[in-house]
Amino acid sequence: MLAIRAGSGVQLFSLETMREESFLQAPQNVLSAALSPDGQTIAWSLEDNTIQLIQVPSGRLMNTLEGHTDIVSKLRFSPSGDKLLSASHDGSVRVWDSKGKLLQAMEVGSEVVGIGISFDGTRLATVPFDGPLELWDLTTYQKVAAPGGTGGFDTSDAVFSPEGKYLAADLATGLFLWRLSDGKLLWDDHKNSLAVAFSPDGQFLAYSNVDNNQIVLSSPDGAETLRTLEGLQGTVWELFFSPDSSLLAATDGREIRIWNAGNGNLLYRGKAACP
């Protein structure tokens, strides 16, 4: 299942049939959304700074989460699905259990515009509006490192490679890639990108190229370009691999394209509905 955020709700799209399954209507404009790993829960943030947990496919409201005092810019479920993390312009990241109980409020300091969770669920990366990317231990909720970088935008993301060897982030001044064992910055050249993702099988690092709207699939360390995908007319600002790494979905806000990640064949092209 692919969850597609629209202003008025979330579209649920089947990756098996390549068709819309349902549309979940929201009471306000949706600012961010996340689908739980088991596909049973949608979390979305609203204009009043609340977060709602919605049951899939019934659309039943399960819980409303309160506490953030500014825009909730990002929502992420942990890989095991037992936690939901919310990042906000109020300078905090809140950790909730799967039912919506608050477990921890982490004061990061600056507006938080991006977050990433390691595949084993033990580490969190936070991207501030201004300042370096930081790493946190999700068992102690303490900051453990600040690899660097220069802040980001609401489109920014931080992603860990599946085995925890690398960390990539699309920040305000370009794409950064670190080796986590020693904190070494592997890419120090300017790569203008608004989206980045590692495939769950560890085979690919995918990122968008703002200069030509291409999507580049490289080796996980970024050393070798393996494939480029073309066709989108605008800047690609979201990239997602399917859990089995066979599919890669991307959007430029105008259309969504889905490719076979292994051979680069285009499997689906869907345009946004006319207003």
C-alpha positions in Angstrom: 0.0 0.0 0.0 1.1 3.5 -0.8 -0.3 6.5 1.2 -0.6 9.7 -0.8 -1.1 12.9 1.0 -3.5 15.4 -0.4 -4.7 18.7 1.1 -8.0 17.2 2.1 -7.0 13.8 3.2 -5.0 10.7 2.3 -5.4 8.4 -0.8 -4.6 4.7 -0.3 -3.1 3.2 -3.4 -2.6 -0.5 -4.0 0.9 -1.4 -5.3 -0.5 -4.8 -6.4 -3.3 -3.5 -8.6 -1.9 0.0 -9.2 -5.3 1.4 -8.4 -6.8 3.7 -5.7 -8.3 1.6 -2.9 -9.9 4.3 -0.9 -9.7 8.0 0.2 -9.7 9.0 3.8 -11.2 12.4 4.3 -9.6 14.7 6.9 -11.4 17.4 9.0 -8.8 20.0 8.1 -5.9 20.3 5.7 -3.3 17.5 6.1 0.2 18.8 6.6 2.0 15.5 6.9 1.1 11.8 6.9 2.5 8.4 7.6 1.3 4.8 7.1 2.2 2.2 9.8 4.3 -0.7 8.6 1.4 -3.1 9.0 -0.8 -0.9 6.9 -3.5 -0.6 9.5 -3.0 2.9 10.8 -2.6 6.3 9.1 -1.2 9.2 11.2 -1.8 12.7 9.9 -1.1 16.1 11.3 -3.5 19.0 10.9 -3.6 22.8 10.8 -4.4 23.0 14.5 -1.1 21.3 15.4 -2.9 18.0 16.4 -2.1 14.5 15.1 -4.8 12.0 14.5 -4.6 8.2 14.2 -7.0 6.8 11.6 -7.9 3.2 11.3 -7.4 1.7 7.8 -9.6 0.9 5.9 -12.6 2.0 7.9 -11.4 5.6 8.3 -12.4 5.5 12.0 -10.7 8.1 14.3 -8.7 6.1 16.9 -7.1 9.0 18.8 -6.2 12.6 18.7 -2.7 13.5 19.9 -2.1 16.9 21.4 0.9 18.8 22.7 2.7 20.4 19.8 2.4 24.2 19.7 3.4 24.7 16.1 3.3 23.0 12.7 4.0 19.2 12.8 6.3 19.0 9.7 7.1 15.2 9.7 5.6 12.0 11.0 7.4 8.7 11.0 6.5 5.2 12.4 9.3 3.2 13.8 10.2 0.1 11.6 8.5 -2.2 14.1 5.4 0.0 14.2 5.4 0.3 18.0 6.2 4.0 18.0 5.2 7.1 16.1 7.6 10.1 16.0 6.4 13.6 15.3 8.7 16.6 14.4 7.5 20.1 14.8 8.4 23.7 14.2 8.0 24.2 18.0 11.5 22.7 18.3 10.6 19.3 19.6 10.2 15.7 18.6 7.5 13.7 20.4 7.6 9.9 20.7 4.2 8.2 21.0 3.3 4.5 21.3 1.1 2.9 18.6 -2.1 3.9 20.5 -1.1 7.5 20.9 0.2 7.6 24.4 3.1 10.1 24.8 6.3 8.3 25.7 8.8 11.2 25.5 9.0 14.9 24.5 12.5 15.6 23.1 13.5 19.3 23.1 15.7 19.6 20.0 16.0 23.4 20.1 15.5 24.7 16.6 12.5 24.2 14.3 12.6 20.5 13.3 11.9 20.1 9.6 13.1 16.5 9.0 13.6 13.3 10.9 14.9 9.8 10.1 14.8 6.5 12.1 17.4 3.8 11.8 16.2 0.4 10.6 16.8 -1.1 14.0 14.8 1.6 15.7 17.5 2.7 18.0 18.7 6.0 16.5 17.0 9.2 15.4 18.4 11.8 13.1 16.9 15.4 13.3 17.2 18.1 10.7 16.7 21.6 12.1 15.8 24.7 10.0 19.1 26.2 11.0 22.1 24.3 12.3 23.7 20.8 12.0 22.0 17.5 11.7 22.0 15.7 15.0 21.8 12.0 16.1 19.8 10.8 19.1 19.7 7.6 21.0 16.0 6.4 21.1 16.5 4.3 24.2 17.9 7.1 26.4 16.5 10.0 24.3 19.9 11.7 24.6 21.9 13.4 21.8 24.9 11.4 20.8 26.5 13.2 17.8 26.2 16.1 15.4 27.6 15.0 12.1 27.2 18.4 10.5 25.2 20.1 7.7 23.6 23.4 7.3 19.9 23.1 8.2 17.0 22.2 5.9 13.5 22.8 4.7 10.2 21.1 5.3 11.0 18.9 2.3 14.3 17.7 4.0 14.7 14.1 5.1 17.4 12.1 6.9 17.7 8.4 6.0 19.8 5.5 7.4 21.1 2.7 5.3 19.5 -0.6 6.4 22.6 -2.0 8.0 23.3 1.3 9.7 26.5 2.0 7.9 25.6 5.3 6.2 23.4 8.3 6.8 22.1 10.6 4.0 20.2 13.9 4.2 18.9 16.4 1.7 19.6 19.7 3.3 19.4 23.4 2.5 22.8 23.4 0.7 22.6 20.0 -1.0 22.8 16.3 -0.4 25.1 15.0 2.4 26.3 11.4 3.0 28.2 10.3 6.1 29.8 7.1 7.1 28.5 6.5 10.7 31.4 4.4 12.0 33.7 7.4 12.1 31.5 10.3 11.1 33.4 10.9 7.8 31.6 13.0 5.2 31.7 11.0 2.0 30.1 13.6 -0.3 31.5 17.1 0.1 30.6 18.2 -3.4 27.4 20.0 -4.1 24.5 17.8 -5.1 21.2 19.8 -5.3 18.5 17.4 -4.2 15.2 17.5 -2.4 14.7 13.7 -1.9 16.8 10.7 -0.8 16.1 7.1 0.1 18.0 3.9 0.7 16.4 0.6 -0.5 15.6 -1.8 2.3 17.8 -4.5 0.8 20.8 -2.1 0.9 21.4 -2.3 -2.8 20.6 1.3 -3.8 20.8 4.9 -2.7 18.3 6.9 -4.7 18.2 10.7 -4.8 16.7 13.4 -7.0 18.7 15.9 -9.1 17.1 19.3 -8.9 19.1 20.5 -11.9 17.6 18.2 -14.4 14.6 16.4 -12.6 16.3 13.1 -12.8 16.4 10.4 -10.2 19.8 8.8 -9.6 20.2 5.2 -8.3 23.7 4.8 -7.0 25.6 2.3 -4.8 24.9 2.8 -1.1 28.2 4.7 -0.6 27.4 7.0 -3.6 30.6 6.0 -5.4 29.0 4.4 -8.5 25.9 5.6 -10.5 23.9 2.5 -11.4 20.9 4.0 -13.2 19.1 7.2 -13.9 15.3 7.6 -14.2 13.7 10.4 -16.2 10.4 11.8 -17.3 9.1 13.9 -14.4 8.6 17.5 -15.4 9.1 19.1 -12.0 11.5 18.8 -9.1 11.2 15.4 -7.3 10.7 16.0 -3.6 9.5 12.6 -2.4 11.1 9.1 -3.0 10.0 5.8 -1.4 11.1 2.2 -1.9 8.6 -0.6 -1.3 9.5 -2.8 1.7 10.8 -5.5 -0.6 12.9 -3.0 -2.5 11.3 -4.0 -5.8 9.5 -0.7 -6.5 10.5 3.0 -6.3 7.8 5.7 -6.2 8.5 9.4 -6.8 6.5 12.6 -7.1 7.1 16.1 -8.2 3.7 17.3 -6.8 2.1 17.0 -10.3 2.3 13.3 -10.9 3.4 10.1 -9.3 5.6 7.6 -11.1 6.4 4.0 -9.9 9.3 2.1 -11.4 10.7 -1.4 -11.1 13.8 -0.6 -9.1 15.8 -3.5 -10.5 15.6 -2.7 -14.2 14.2 0.8 -14.3 11.0 0.0 -16.2 8.2 2.4 -15.6 5.2 0.6 -14.2 2.8 3.4 -13.4 2.2 7.1 -14.1 -0.6 8.9 -12.4 -1.3 12.6 -12.7 -2.9 14.8 -10.1 -6.6 15.4 -10.5 -7.7 18.7 -12.0 -8.9 21.2 -9.3 
